[in-house]
């Protein structure tokens, strides 16, 4: 039987592919450069293939080296899942758990979810990463995250997806434009619609919800929901915001009004995702249940838990909502 590459050698190769520098790759692996170089040479000898081209001032991955790095990431991810499964079998909600959350969800869900997690599972250590959906899913597939909290629709490939709840997207406008706000989403003027920058899934949800297939070219885009709301308050246009953001304190000092659309209402689905080889399935289920139990504190009765947006009960909220905090 031919010899097989070790996980350590594969980890060295991945580090070299990421850094394209042997010194930096060795530092990231906490080994000496000579140890890392020897490991790469042993891996090449084992596989019978040239994986890295070494020049005096540069490092280049060969085509087969690039392919092996992709496969090595999957192997390491599955090996880590195997190890984690063995550790978590006795006590699921313990140890380190790495959770990714998108920026349009994190500020509104985490403030209630994190204290509940700490209280209910004191042995669990949570490491959080806030990032765009694409980046989180890449890290998840590479084994750098255990779970990710994202918004659908989004192409999740072969990941395990657990929808948690749906929430509506609502139109916001400056307070002095309340009378001009359209009730039907098809009547929004595309030239007035402000968006988050490329990479935010809410951008796609907004465009899709309004029936727009191509982004506008006005050159005004926001990096966060807070900035987007400020742009609206400043009279630059209108925007669609998730209901949970309107229920938070972030926008309470702004002079904005929101409107709930008539049917069909635009919405998004908040979901927890994990690798199909996820070894912490019980933890996955428990965290999903806890998020569903806590998130309704932010949402109206119009939110549909575990179903399809638009089929739940109507909101008790008024059609127009003044987001400026009242003294009372």
JODA-V946809 format. One line per field, one symbol per residue. ss: DSSP state (H for helix, E for strand, - for the rest). psi: psi as a letter, one per 30 degrees, with the letter a starting at -180 (. if undefined). burial: 1 if it has 24 or more other ideal C-beta (glycine too) atoms within 12 Angstrom, else 0. A space follows every 10 residues. Layout:
ss = ???
psi = ???
burial = ???
This chain:
ss = ------HHHH HHHHHHHHH- -HHHHHHHH- --HHHHHHHH HHHHHHH--- -EEE----EE E-HHHHHHHH HHHHHHHHHH HHHHHHHH-- ----EEEEEE E-HHHHHHHH HHHHHHHHHH ---EEEEEEE --HHHHHHHH H-----EEEE EE-------E EEEEEEEEEE EEEEHHHHHH ----HHH--H HHE-EE---- HHHHHHHHH- ---------- EE--HHHHHH HHH----EEE EEHHHH---- -----EEEE- ------EEEE EEEE------ HHHHHHHHHH HHHHHHHH-- ---EE----- ---------E EE------
psi = kllllleeee eeeeeeeefh keeeeeeffh lleeeeeeee eeeeeefhkj ekjjleglkk kleeeeeeee eeeeeeeeee eeeeeeefee jeilakkjkk klfgeeffee feeeeeeeee iffkjkjkkk lleeeeeeee efgflelkja klkkjgbglk kjkelkklkl kklkeggeff kkfkffgkje ffkklllkfk ffeeeeeefg gkfkllhfgj klfleeeeee eeeggfallk kkeeefflfe gffkilllkk llkkkkllkk lklllfgkfh eeeeeeeeee eeeeefffll ffkjjgbkkf flllkfllek kjfkklf.
burial = 0000101011 1111111001 0100110010 0010011011 0011001000 1100000010 1000100110 0110111101 1001100100 0110101111 1111111111 0111011000 1001010111 1111111011 1111111111 1111010011 1111111111 1111001100 1100100101 0111110001 1111111111 0100000001 1101111111 1110011111 1111111101 1001111111 1000111111 1111101111 1011011111 1101110111 0111100011 0100100000 11100000
